[in-house]
Amino acid sequence: MQGNEGAPDAWLEVEPWAAKGLFRVAAGDEVIVITWLHRGRRDVLQVYPRSDPRQRLHGVFATRSPDRPNLLGLHVVTVRKISGSRLRIGPIEAIDGTPVVDIKPVLRGRR
């Protein structure tokens, strides 16, 4: 589910070697979580949204499908809580075990 459809919060575990990178990340911050859509297929370029053949066929760039030539996923989430090197974030549309590639701050009005 997408965020506006009731997607859940989740715990994001940062590897110990990267934990210092969380310095100055705080609860309430918006961040972009970049994931590797490890179950997606690179050879699929057209899909039925939500795998529903009753819908019109779309190119993957017009959908949120995990199937795409580049398997990177972008998720704008809110940091709910920080516990050591773990972040409670949400809402996020990802399955348990999805690899996280990077975390970036959402910059609004900053230069």
Summary of the structure (lengths in Angstrom):
residues: 111
radius of gyration: 15.5
end to end distance: 33.0
largest distance: 48.0
contacts: 263
relative contact order: 0.36
helix: 14%
strand: 34%
